[in-house]
Every structure is written in C-alpha cells, then in structure tokens.
Amino acid sequence: MQDLSLVRVFVKSFSMWFLLIISIVGLTYSIERIIYFVRNRKDIRVFCDGIKKMIANARFPEIIAVCRREPSPVSRMVENGLKEPERDASIIYELMTNIINREKVHMENNVGVLGTVSHISPLVGLLGTVVGIIKSFHSIALTGSSGAEVVAMGVAEALITTAAGIIIAVPAVILYNYFVRKISVTVQALSIARDEIITELKIRKLKENV
C-alpha cells in the first residue's frame, strides 16, 4: 500500500505550493492589520466628549497638545480641524472630512489582500483536486491497474488540496469580515464625532456673539 503523506503531496502538487504561499501572505497581512488597529485604537466617544468640554472652555492649545500626545485617527482628525479654530465651521468640517477619508484609506490598506486570499484559496484547492484526479486516471490508463486501492489513493491525495484551500479560506474570511466591519464602525464614529465637534464650535461662537 502506498504511503499518503503531506510531504509527498507537497512535492507532487503545484497547488499545495501555491496554497502555502497564499497562506503565508494571508497570515502576514492579517498580523500587520491587527498590529495597526491595536496601535490606533481609541475610544472615540470618550475622546470626543473630552474635546467638546475643552472647546466650551476655549482650551484650543491644550486640544492640540492632547491630539499630538495620543495619536489615533480621531486625534488626527481633531488636530487637523482645530489648528486654527477661528476658521469658518464649514472649512473646519471639510478639513476633518478629508482626514476621515485619509484614515479610511489607511484602515483599508491590505484588507483587500485578505479578501482575495479567502476567495482564491478554495479555487486553487479545487484546481489541485481536479488535476490530481486527472493524474490518477492517467496513471490507471498507463499501468492498466484499476484496483480500488489505486483509485482511492489518487482521489484521497487530490482531495487534500481542497481541504487545505478551505482551511486557509475560513480564517481569511473571518478576519476580512471583521476588518471591514471595524472600518465601517470606526468611520461612522469619526463622522459622528466630527459633527458633534462642529456643533460645539457653533454653539461657542454663538455665545461669544451674544
């Protein structure tokens, strides 16, 4: 009876080598994105409440200092908008919106790679299975042996590539959906924070004009 091992499958199947490369790429970018989000995490709600209190008391230099001391998407947005708080609210709104869009691009960086990995891994695995079955029946045709052991061995070896593709795709899909959801929630939270800060600025200017 032939020995069926992963080493043998790797040596004989180009699909397994391709899947290995795909898995390394997916793992690398997953770790990179996790590190990015951990480094840039910030409770936007709490931060925004603190900024609004400082705006009410006209403590704008302190706001800039806090933003530079605690780098994150929301702090960069606030800093860019409130460097010159005497500007018109519409200009500050545009400045903050530009930062939100820029931060969204940074957050989405490399996330598409995970989506690609999750989609092509099962297809590569399926390709390996089809090629493996073709090779198996080709061997049967050449040797004239059609025993159940020969057929089962070839099919089992071919199916390993499909299993490998699915194993790679499942965590890639989970991480991709997690990152997409996190980006969407963060962008929404930044937009809400921007609107609240603009409103607080308008309220302060109205009080000054009374």
N, C-alpha and C positions, 0 to 999 in steps of 0.2 A: 504493500500500500504506500502511495506517495505521501510525502510529508507536506502538509499545508501550513505555512508559517508566514507571518507578516513580512519577515525579511525577504523571503522568496517572492512574495507578491510585489514588494517594493522594487526588487531587482528586475522583475519581468514586466511591470506595468508602468508605462509613462504617466498614466493618470494619477497613480499614487504619488509620484514625484511632484506632479503639478499640484496635487492637493496638499502636499507637505508645504510647498512654497506659499500656497494660498493661506494655509493655517498660520504660518509664521507672520505673514503680512497682516492678517486679521488680528492676531494677538498683539503685535507691535503697536498698531494704531489704536486698539482698544485700551491698552495701558497708557498710551500718550494722551488720549482723550480723558481718561479717568483722572490722570495727574492734573490736566488742565482744569477740569471742573472742581477738583478738590482745592487747588491753589486759588481759584477765583470765586469760591463760594462766599456768599454774604447774605444775611437776612435782609432783603431789600425793604421789607415792610418796616422793620425796626430802624434801619439806617435812614429811610425817608422821613420817619417821624422825628428823628433827631435833627435832621436838616431843616425841617419845617419850623421847629422851635427856634433854631438859630437864625433863620430868616426873619421870623417875627421880631427878634431882638436885634436885627441888623448886624449879626456877627459874621459877616462875609469872609474876612481874613481867616477866621477860625474854621469856617466851612472848607476853604481851600486847603488848609493845613491838614484837616481830618481826611479829606479825599486823597491827599498825597501820602498820608501815613498808612492808609488802609486801601491799597489798590484792588479794584474789582470793577466789573462792568458798570455797576451803579455809581461808584465813586468817580469813575472817569467821565460818566455822563454828567454828573452834577458839577464836577470841576470845569468841564468844558463850557457848560451853560452859565455858570455863575462867576467866571473870571472877571467879567465886567457886568455886575448886577444892575447897573443903571441903564443898560440897553432896553429897548422895547421888548415886551413879553413875546411878541411874535418871532423876533430874532433869536431870543433865548430858546424858544420852542424848536426852531429849526436846527440850532446848534446841538441840542440834546437829541433830536431825532436822528441827526447824522451819526452821532456816536452810537445810538441804539442799532442803527443799520450796520455800522462798522463792527460792533461787538457781535452781532448776529453772524456776520461772515466769519469772524474768528471762532465762534462756537461751532459753526457748521464745518469748519476745516477738518478734513479727513473722515468725517462721519459717512460721507458717500462711499468711501472705500469699504466700510463695513457692510453697507447695503449691497455693494457689488459682490463681496465675499459670500454673503448669505444667499444671493441669487445664483451665482455660478457654481458653487460647491456641489450641490446636488446634481447639476447638469454634467459637471466633469465626472462625478462618480458614476452617473448613468452611462456616460460615454465609455468609461472604463469597463463597465459591466457588459455593454454591447460588444465592445472589441474583444473582451475576454471570452464571451460565448462564441463569437465568430472563430477565434483561435482554437477553442475547444473542439468545435465541429470540424474545423480544418484538420486538426490532428487526427480526429477519428477517421476522416476520409483518407488521410495519408497512410495510417497504420492498419486500417481495416478493422480496428477493435472498437466495438460499440457497447462494451460492457457498462453496467450501471455505475461501477466504481469510477470509470474514466469520465463519464458524463457528469456525475455528481461532483467529482473533484474539480473539473473545469468550471462548472457553474458556481460552486461554492467560492472558488478563488475569484471569479468575476464579481460576485455579489459583495465581496469585501470592499470594493471601491465605492459602491453605492452607500454602504453603511458608513464608510469614512466620510463621504461627502455630506451625509445627513448629520453626522456627529459634529462636523465643522460648522454647518449651516445653522443649527439650532441656537448655540450661544451667540453667534453673529447676529441673528435676527433679534434675539432678546436685547442685546446691547444696542443695536441700531434703533429699535423702537424706544428704548429708554432714553437714549441721547436726543432723539427727535422730540420726544415729549418734554424733556427737560429744557431744551432750547425754546420750544414754544411757550412753556410756562414762564421762563425767565424773561423772554421778550415782552410778554404780556405784562409781567410785573414791572419791568422797566418803563413801559408805556404809561402804566397807571401812576408810577412814581413821578414821571415827568409831568403829567397833567396836574397832579397834586401840588408839585413844587411851583409850577406856573401859576396856579390858582392862589397859592400862598403869597407869591410875589405881587400879584394884582391886588390882593387884599391889603398888603403892606403899603403899596403905593397909594391906594385909596385913602388909607388912614393918614398918610403923610399930607395928602391934599385937603383934608378936612380942616 
